[in-house]
Every structure is written in C-alpha cells, then in structure tokens.
Amino acid sequence: MSKLISLTGIKPTGTPHLGNYLGAIRPALELRKKYDTVYFIADYHALTTVHNREEMRNNTYKVAATWLALGLNPEEGLFYKQSDIPEIFELSWLLSCFTPKGFMNRAHAYKDKVAKNQAAGADPDDGVNMGLYGYPCLMDADILMFKSNVVPVGKDQKQHVEFSRDIAERFNKHYGKNIFTLPEPVIQAETDIIPGLDGRKMSKSYGNTIEIFLEPKELKAKIGKIVTNSQQIEEPKDPEKCHVFALYKLFASEEQAAALAARYLAGGMGWGHAKEALRELLEEHLAKPREKYNALLADTTQIDKILAYGAEQARAIAKPFMQEIRDTVGIAAN
C-alpha cells in the first residue's frame, strides 16, 4: 500500500439496507479515489448479538455480495472477513491491556444497553455479554492492525475512532516508538442520518429499513409505507419536511432534486407521485447491482474465493506487523 489508508467494516447482522449503503458503503467506495482501501466483514463483532449459525453464514454472504455488487473491486484493495485474520484477535487482547476500564464504561453501545435496562426497571447489566462490553478493544484492533489513516463513520460512531487513537497514543508513548498510526474519523455530514420509513434514523432495531436489493414489487410496497402527512394533492408541500424527498435527494443529481422540489412547491402532486419518483430513481441506481447481488448469492463459491484471496493478502500485512508488536512488548516471536 502506497497511499494513505482508509478502512471500513460492516457487521453481518441482517440484510443490508439503504442506511448502510448511504451512510457507510457508498462513502467508503468513494474514498478509493484518494486512498488505499481496506474493507472487512465484521463477523466477530456480529457475534455479540447473532447466535444462530445459519443466520450468521447467510448474513455474511449477503454483506459480501452487497459490497461486490455495488462496485468493490477486490484487486484494488483489501477485502476480507475479520474472522480470517487471527492477528486481529491477538492484537485486541494486547490493546485491552492498555485500555482503562473507564473507557469501556463510556462506550456508546454499553451505555445505551444500560440506559435501556434501567428504563425498563431491569438490572443495568442484564443481557450484557463481555463481547459487547469489550467491543471497543476489538474495534481498535480492526483499525490499528492495517495502519488506517482515516475511518469513515457517522457522528454516533466517532467515539470508536477516538478510542483507537487514544490507545494508539498511549501505546506509542509508553514504548517510545510510533508503532501505531493515529487514525482520523471522516464524517459524511450529508448522510449522517438516513430517514427510515417512520422518519427516524433507518435502523434494523427500529424495523424501518428499506433493503438495498428488494425486487421491484417489494421495493414499491416498502416505499409505500413511508410516513407522510395528510396534505391533499392540490396543496403545495415543503420538500424539506418530507421523508420521501429526504431519501430522494440522497440519490438524485442536483437537477433532479431541484425539479422534484419544484413539483412539491407548485402543488398538484400527491404523496403517491413522490413515492413513485423515489421508486424510479432507486431502480435506476440499483437494478443492475441487484442482478449481480442475486447471481453472487446463487453461487457463493465465487464469494468464498474472493474472501480467501482477501484473507491471504491481509495476513501478508498482519503477520509481520504483529511480530513487530510482539517484539516491542517483549514477547518472543514464533
């Protein structure tokens, strides 16, 4: 790798949806124009919540097929499963020995779980496994193993990169060597919050998602569920207060967005017309990738080969770096 490095990972916790695409996948793919890229499937992170074997396998294939269908070229950067790189897990333990427990107490995922338990009158740590609690240490290892310079994240994930940077600085200072690269978050402000069917942030936990590769009839039905107000067809409408338009403009050109906004403001356009415009635009963008996605899932041997190749390339980087880290802390190399 010769340029600065960008790293992005996605957990296989369900079928990828438009929030994943707009908030993570598309920005990460755009960064390949400026950076050497690292993309990984965070399957061990998913294990904190996914405890069904077939669900884990199927979701992993879905995430891999999604990346590949949307334009990831495994020859142009690293693309691997987290579970195929054992050095990441060794590094996670090592970093945990430099991580204050107070960091873990402040981690968003843990704090959110505790807050929900307290609101429900349950024990604060009910349902909290050590994987969830120690999540940031594994995240740090993901980021630091490949000397990532930038990590594209939403505002709610900025903390992960800040933790990684802090631990890297602590380690470097303690041993008097710049072993770890200090990462920076790259936040895509325009896609920070992707509205779901109900207007809240699109999330599997809210059940308000639009999956990326829905078949045409399913896509139309999902878009039809987007919440709108009770304004009549003839009334002028404010596009900036409409969840349908909020999604539309994230896919549209400036000219397309301006044209649809004008139709809103002029009146004479019903919500059904707006939803149809969104459906047509999504079909324009996603119909061809959907064909590739379905073909990959129909024969997963190609995915297996691509991920095996990625693991080989990634371990060629991770193994010597882990030996350097072992030598730094005084643990004999194998």
N, C-alpha and C positions, 0 to 999 in steps of 0.2 A: 504494500500500500504506500503510495507516494504523496497523496494529498491529505488534508485534514480528514478526520473520520467522523461519520455520522452513524448513530446506532438507534434502531427501533425494534421493539419487541411487542408482540400481541399474544395475550393468553387465549388458549383454545377453550373458552368457557361457554361457547354457544355458536350459532350461525352468525357470521359477520354481518353487520348492518351498516346503514348509511352513516351513522355516527362514527363507526370505526373507520370507514373509508375517508370521510371528510376530515375527521379530527386526527387521524394517525397515518393511514396508508397513503393517501394522496400527497400530503406534505412530505412524508418520508421519501416517496418516489421522486418528488421534485428535487430533493436535496442531492440526488445523484449527479445533477448537473454541476455541482460545486464541490462535492465531497466524494471520497471513497466511502462506500456504504456497507453497513452491517445490518442485516435483517434476521430476526430469530423468532421462533415459535416458543413461547414461554410455558412449556407444558408442566414443568415442576411448580411454577407459580400457580397454575390452574389447580394443582392437586390440593391446595388449601380448601377448595370447595367441591371439586369434581371427584367423586369417589366411585364412579361407575366405569368399569373397564371399557365397554363398548362406546360409551359417551365420550370418553377421553380420546379414544382412537379416531372416532368419526369426526370429532371437533378438530382434531389436529390435521386431518386430511382436508377439512373444509377451509381452515385458515391457510394452509399451504396452497391449495388450489386458488384461493382468493388472491393471494399475492401474485401468483404466476399469471392468472387470468388478467389482472389489472396492469400488467406490464413489467413485473420484476424479471430481470434477466440474471440468472444465477451465474453467468460467466462474467458479469461486470462487478460483482461484489460478493460478500459472504451471505449465504442463506442456509440456516441450519436449525435443528431442534436443540433447544437448551439441554435436554437430557442426553444428547450425544456427546457433550463436552464435559467429561468428568473434572477437568481442571477448574471449571467454574465453581463446582461444589467444594472443592478443596480451598479455593480462594475465599469462598463465602465463610467457611469456618475461621480461616485466618483473620479475615476482616472483622468477624464478630468479636474477636479477642481484643480489638482496638475500638469497639463501639460501646459508648456509655449506655447503660440500661435506660437512662432518661430519654435517649433518642427514640428507643422503641416505644416508650410510653407516649411520646408525642406524635408518632406516626399516624397519618390520617386514617388508614384502614382500621387500625386498632382502636383509635379514639371514637370513630364512627360506630363501631360494633359495641363498645362500652356504653356510648350515649343511648343507643337503641335499647340495650338491655335495661339500663336504668329507667328509661321512659316506660318500659313495659313492666317495671317492678321486679325484674329478674336479677340474678347475681350478675355483677358487672362483667365477669369473665365467662359467662355462660356461652358455650359454643365457640370459644376462642381456643384454637389449637396453636401449638408452638410454630407451625408453619406460617400462620397469619401474623403472629407476634414478631417472628424473626424475619418477616418478608423483606424489610429494607436491606438486610445484610446480603441476601441473595441478589437483590436488585443492584446493590453496589458492585457485586462481583460481575454481574452481567455487563455493567457499564465499564468497569475499570480493566477487565481482562483484555479487551480489544483496544485499549488506549483511546477511547472515544473522546473526541473534542466537543461534539455537540450531540444533544439528545432532544429530538422534537417531542414536546409534551404539551398538554393542556395546562391551564393555570392550576388546576387541582392536583396535578402530578409534579409540579415544580419542586416540591419538597424532596422527591426521590433523588433528583439530580443534586440538590443542595446537600443532602446527606452524603451522597457519594463523594462530592467534592470535599466536604469536611473531613471524612475518614481518610481520603487520599492525602490531604494536607497533614493530618495527624501522623500517618504512617511515614510519609516523606520526611517530616521534621524529626521524628523520633530516630530514624536511621540515618539521617543526614544525606539522603540520596533522593533524587527525583525519579523514583521508581514508577509512580503512577502519574498519568496525565490528568490534569484537573478539568473535568467536563463542564460545559455550559448548557443551560436549557435554551431551546429555541421554541418560542411560544407563537403559535399561529392565531393571532387575535381574532381574525375574521371567522374562524371556525372553532372558536373556543367553546361555544355552547351550540350544539346541533339540536334543534327542536324535534321532539318526538310527536307522536300522534296527538298527545294531550297538551302539547306546548311546553312541557317540562323537558329537561335535558334527555335526549334519546339514550335509553339505557335498558339493558335486559332486566335489571332489577325492577324497573317500573312497568315492564310489559308494554312499552310504547314504541317499539322499534319497527323500522322498515328494512327488511333484509335486502342485501345488495342484489342478489340474483334471483329474485322472485320471478316466476313465469308471468307472462303478460296479464292473465286474468287475475292471478293472485296479487300482482302489483296494483292493478286498478282497484281491487277490493280494499287493500291496505290504505291506499291514498284516500279512498272514500271515507275512511274513519278519522281523518284529520279533523280536529275540532275547529269549528268556525263559529261566528256569531249569527244572529238572527236577521241580519240585514237582507232586504229584498233585492231582487235582480236590478231594479232600476236605480237603486241608491248608489251614489259614489262611495267608494271604500278606500280606507287608508292601507296601502300595501305594507307599510312598516309595522302594522299591528296584526298582521296575518301570518299564521304559522305556515300556510301553504307557500306564500311568497318568500318567506324566510328560507325555506328549503330550495325553492326555485332559483333564487339568485346565487346560491352556492354552486350551482351547476351552469348557470347561464352566462353568456357574454354580457358585456355592459349594454350592448344594443338590445339584446333580448330582454334583459331585466328592465330597461327603460321603456320598452314597448309594452310589456305586460303591466308595469306600474301605471302607464298612461291609461290603459283599459280599466284598471281599478278606479282611477280618479274620475274617469269620464262617466261612470255609471253604465248600466245596461249589461253588466257581466255578472253572472251568478257564481256561487262557490263551485258549482259543478264545472263551469268553464275553466275556472282557475285550476281545479284539480286535474282536469284533462290536459291543460297546458303543462303541468308538472309531470304527468304520466308520459306525455310525448317526449319531453326533454330527457327524462330518465331512460326511456327506451333508446333514444338517440345515443346516449352515452354508454349504456350498459348492455345492449343487446348482443354485440359481438363478444365482449368479455364473458357474458353468460354462457355462450356456446362453448368457449374454451373451458370455463369452470366445470360445466357438466361433462365435457369429454374427459377431463382430468379425473373427476370423481368416478367416472365409469370404468376407468382403468388406472388404479392407483399405483401400479408398478412404476410409472414414469415419475410420480411424486417421490416414491421411495428412492429411486436412483438419484434424483436431484438432491434430496436431503442427505443421502450418503456421500455424494460428492462434496456438498457443503460442509459436512462434518469433517471430512478429510482435510479440506482447505483450512477450516477454522482451527483444528487441532494442530496443524503445522505451525500456527501462530501461538496457540495457547500453551503447548507443551514447553517450548524453550523459555517463554516468559514466566511460567510457573516455576521452572528450575531456577531462574534468576531471583524470583521472590523467595524461594526456599533458601537459597544461598544467603540472601540478605538477612533473613531472620535466624540463620544458623542451623537449619535443618538439612542434613546431608542429602544430596541428590541421589536418585536411584542409579 
